[in-house]
Structures are given as C-alpha cells and as structure tokens.
Amino acid sequence: MGFSVLLDIVGSIIIGGVLLNILWRVNEATVANTYENSGELSLQQNLSTVAMIIENDFRKIGYCSNWTKIPDPAKSIILADSTKIKFLTDVQSDGVVDTMYYYLGPASELTVTQNPRDRVLYRVINSQTPVASNLGVTQFSIIYFNSGGDTILFPITQPGEVSTMEINVTVENTFRSMADEGDVGYKGNYSGADEEYLYAFWRQIRLVARNLKNR
C-alpha cells in the first residue's frame, strides 16, 4: 500500500513537471510573439513617418508660391549626392525661398542604441539647427536620372541635369527584444543571429518634382 502511494506521488510529480514545462514554453512563445509583433508595428510606423516626410519635401523641390522667386527650376537642386541632397523650396508656402538639406550622419555617431547600423537622418532648413530623425534608419540613398532617363554618375557636378530620382530607405529596430538569456533577443525572424534586426524597406522609383519639369 505504501509503495503504491509512493508511485502515485512520483507519477504526479513527473506529470506536474511536464505540465509546468509545457506552460513555461507556451508562455515564452507568447511573450516572444508579443515582442515581435510590437516590434514589427513600431517598425512599420517609423518607416511610414520617414517616407511621408521625405516624399512630401522632395515633391516640392523647386516650388515657391511666388514662382518669380525661383524663375529657373533647373537651379533648384544645389547639391546632389548618394546620401545627401540640398535644394530650394518653399517650406511654409509663404513665397519665401528656403534651402532644405537632407543628409545621413555617420554610423559612429549613434551609440545609444544596440543596432550598430542605425544612423541619424538630418533635415535642415536654411541655417536652423538640424532636425535629427532617429527612427532606426540604416539606409538613405538616392539615385539620380536625367531627362532621358539615364543614370547620372557620381560625382554630380551639374545638379541641374537631374530630372527624376530614386529614393531608397531602410529602417531597422534600434533595440533587440530582451530574453531571459541576457543580451540575446527573441530571434524568430532574426535569422538566428544576435546582430540581426527586423527591417522594412521603402523605395520611391522615379520620383518627379513637378517644378523640375517646368523648364
């Protein structure tokens, strides 16, 4: 009788341990999915914000509500490089010509995030303090085309030749989701590498600023 009770106790312990292990794994999977889903949502929101601002600004290249202030739109692009561009525009649509400058900061500049690839995307209006966008941007590159649709090679010494452009933006999570193991995040779609982060990519093919066509 005593041996039978002992077997029941041992069996209960084993079954209880199995159930606890299952519950622990289910809880871990739930937490990991929560982290990944929230990370993907944040990623998409960041990319949407960056893309919306860039597209709005770039479509106004050479624009001024008082068109006589920019009589020659071909001169509205002052600097055209792969990761930077400076151009004339009218930010407030008040008839005052502004200079807008976009450029990507160096990778070594951003040290407060875990992602070694994210960089600061700067947006500068005239001589104002640069506005830094730290939304996980890891790529901001521009390809320029002339009126014939041919790619303009760098360095671009005559920005007035630019007719259309292709804009590429990649955004990654700035921080990994932290697991119980320490500095190893829930990998899921992270390809099993600690340094891999979820990412989203946006490309605007042949963006046309209407005022560049007004030549």
C-alpha positions as CSV (number, residue, x, y, z in Angstrom):
1,M,0.0,0.0,0.0
2,G,2.8,2.4,0.9
3,F,4.7,1.5,-2.3
4,S,1.6,2.2,-4.4
5,V,1.2,5.6,-2.7
6,L,4.8,6.4,-3.4
7,L,4.4,5.5,-7.1
8,D,1.4,7.8,-7.2
9,I,3.3,10.7,-5.7
10,V,6.3,10.2,-8.1
11,G,3.9,9.9,-11.0
12,S,2.2,13.1,-10.0
13,I,5.5,14.9,-9.7
14,I,6.5,13.8,-13.2
15,I,3.2,14.8,-14.8
16,G,3.2,18.1,-12.9
17,G,6.7,18.8,-14.1
18,V,5.8,18.0,-17.7
19,L,2.7,20.3,-17.5
20,L,4.8,23.1,-15.9
21,N,7.4,22.7,-18.7
22,I,4.7,23.0,-21.3
23,L,3.1,26.0,-19.7
24,W,6.6,27.6,-19.5
25,R,7.2,27.1,-23.2
26,V,3.8,28.4,-24.1
27,N,4.4,31.5,-22.0
28,E,7.8,32.0,-23.6
29,A,6.4,31.7,-27.1
30,T,3.6,34.1,-26.2
31,V,6.0,36.7,-24.9
32,A,8.3,36.3,-27.9
33,N,5.4,36.7,-30.3
34,T,4.3,39.8,-28.4
35,Y,7.7,41.4,-28.7
36,E,8.0,40.5,-32.4
37,N,4.5,41.8,-33.3
38,S,5.0,45.1,-31.3
39,G,8.4,45.5,-32.9
40,E,7.0,45.0,-36.4
41,L,4.3,47.5,-35.8
42,S,6.7,50.1,-34.5
43,L,9.0,49.4,-37.5
44,Q,6.2,50.0,-40.0
45,Q,5.1,53.2,-38.2
46,N,8.7,54.5,-38.2
47,L,9.1,53.8,-41.9
48,S,5.8,55.3,-42.8
49,T,6.7,58.5,-40.9
50,V,10.1,58.8,-42.6
51,A,8.7,58.1,-46.1
52,M,5.8,60.5,-45.8
53,I,8.1,63.4,-44.7
54,I,10.7,62.7,-47.4
55,E,8.2,62.3,-50.2
56,N,6.4,65.5,-49.3
57,D,9.6,67.5,-49.2
58,F,11.1,66.1,-52.3
59,R,8.0,66.7,-54.4
60,K,8.3,70.4,-53.6
61,I,11.8,70.7,-54.9
62,G,11.9,74.0,-56.9
63,Y,8.5,75.0,-55.7
64,C,7.7,78.5,-54.4
65,S,4.2,80.0,-54.1
66,N,5.7,83.1,-55.7
67,W,7.2,81.5,-58.8
68,T,9.2,84.6,-59.7
69,K,11.5,83.8,-56.7
70,I,12.7,80.6,-58.5
71,P,12.5,81.6,-62.2
72,D,14.8,78.8,-63.2
73,P,13.8,75.5,-61.6
74,A,16.9,73.8,-63.2
75,K,18.9,75.6,-60.5
76,S,16.8,74.5,-57.6
77,I,19.0,71.5,-56.7
78,I,22.2,72.8,-55.2
79,L,23.8,69.6,-54.1
80,A,23.1,66.0,-55.3
81,D,25.0,63.1,-53.7
82,S,24.2,59.5,-52.9
83,T,23.3,60.1,-49.2
84,K,22.7,63.9,-49.2
85,I,20.8,66.4,-51.2
86,K,20.3,70.2,-50.9
87,F,17.6,72.1,-52.8
88,L,15.5,75.2,-52.9
89,T,11.8,75.0,-51.8
90,D,9.1,77.0,-50.1
91,V,8.5,75.2,-46.8
92,Q,5.7,77.3,-45.5
93,S,4.2,78.2,-48.9
94,D,4.6,81.8,-48.0
95,G,6.5,83.0,-51.0
96,V,9.9,82.9,-49.3
97,V,12.6,80.7,-50.8
98,D,14.1,78.2,-48.3
99,T,17.1,75.9,-48.6
100,M,16.5,72.3,-47.4
101,Y,19.3,69.9,-46.8
102,Y,19.0,66.2,-46.2
103,Y,22.0,64.1,-45.2
104,L,22.8,60.9,-43.4
105,G,25.0,61.0,-40.3
106,P,28.0,58.6,-39.8
107,A,27.4,55.2,-38.2
108,S,29.8,56.0,-35.4
109,E,27.7,59.0,-34.3
110,L,24.8,56.9,-32.8
111,T,26.0,55.0,-29.8
112,V,22.9,54.9,-27.6
113,T,21.1,52.1,-29.4
114,Q,22.0,48.4,-29.7
115,N,21.8,48.3,-33.5
116,P,25.2,49.0,-34.9
117,R,23.8,50.0,-38.3
118,D,21.2,52.7,-37.5
119,R,22.1,56.3,-38.3
120,V,20.7,59.7,-37.8
121,L,18.9,61.2,-40.8
122,Y,19.2,65.0,-40.7
123,R,16.7,67.5,-42.1
124,V,18.0,71.1,-42.1
125,I,16.0,74.2,-43.2
126,N,18.1,77.2,-44.0
127,S,20.6,77.8,-41.2
128,Q,18.4,76.4,-38.5
129,T,19.5,73.7,-36.1
130,P,19.5,70.3,-37.9
131,V,16.5,68.2,-37.0
132,A,17.6,64.7,-36.3
133,S,15.4,61.7,-37.1
134,N,16.4,58.6,-35.1
135,L,13.8,56.2,-36.2
136,G,16.1,53.3,-37.0
137,V,17.2,54.5,-40.4
138,T,20.0,52.3,-41.7
139,Q,19.9,53.3,-45.4
140,F,19.1,56.6,-47.1
141,S,20.3,56.6,-50.7
142,I,19.4,58.5,-53.8
143,I,19.9,57.7,-57.5
144,Y,19.5,60.5,-60.0
145,F,18.4,60.4,-63.6
146,N,18.5,63.0,-66.4
147,S,15.6,63.9,-68.7
148,G,16.5,61.0,-70.9
149,G,16.1,58.5,-68.1
150,D,19.8,57.7,-67.9
151,T,21.5,57.4,-64.5
152,I,23.7,60.3,-63.6
153,L,27.1,59.0,-62.3
154,F,28.7,60.4,-59.2
155,P,30.1,62.9,-58.5
156,I,27.4,65.0,-59.9
157,T,29.0,68.3,-60.9
158,Q,25.9,69.7,-62.7
159,P,22.8,69.2,-60.4
160,G,20.7,71.0,-63.0
161,E,20.7,67.8,-65.1
162,V,18.6,66.0,-62.5
163,S,15.1,65.3,-63.7
164,T,13.9,62.4,-61.6
165,M,15.3,60.4,-58.7
166,E,15.0,57.1,-57.0
167,I,14.9,57.1,-53.1
168,N,15.8,54.1,-51.0
169,V,15.1,54.0,-47.3
170,T,15.7,51.1,-44.9
171,V,14.5,51.1,-41.3
172,E,15.5,48.6,-38.6
173,N,14.6,48.1,-35.0
174,T,17.0,50.1,-32.8
175,F,16.9,47.6,-29.9
176,R,16.6,43.9,-29.7
177,S,13.8,42.3,-27.6
178,M,15.4,41.1,-24.4
179,A,15.1,37.4,-23.4
180,D,15.9,35.6,-20.2
181,E,19.3,34.6,-21.5
182,G,20.5,38.2,-21.2
183,D,21.6,40.1,-24.3
184,V,20.2,37.6,-26.7
185,G,16.8,38.7,-28.1
186,Y,13.9,36.6,-29.3
187,K,15.1,35.6,-32.7
188,G,12.0,34.5,-34.6
189,N,12.6,36.1,-37.9
190,Y,16.0,37.3,-36.9
191,S,17.8,34.5,-38.9
192,G,19.3,33.1,-35.7
193,A,21.9,35.9,-35.4
194,D,22.2,38.1,-32.4
195,E,23.0,41.1,-34.6
196,E,20.0,40.7,-36.9
197,Y,17.1,43.0,-36.5
198,L,13.7,43.2,-38.1
199,Y,13.7,45.7,-41.0
200,A,11.4,47.4,-43.5
201,F,12.3,48.8,-46.9
202,W,10.8,51.7,-48.9
203,R,11.6,52.7,-52.4
204,Q,10.2,55.6,-54.4
205,I,11.0,54.8,-58.0
206,R,11.5,57.8,-60.4
207,L,10.1,60.4,-58.0
208,V,9.2,63.5,-60.0
209,A,9.2,67.0,-58.6
210,R,6.8,68.8,-60.9
211,N,8.8,72.0,-60.9
212,L,11.9,70.3,-62.2
213,K,9.8,69.5,-65.3
214,N,8.9,73.2,-65.7
215,R,12.0,74.1,-67.7
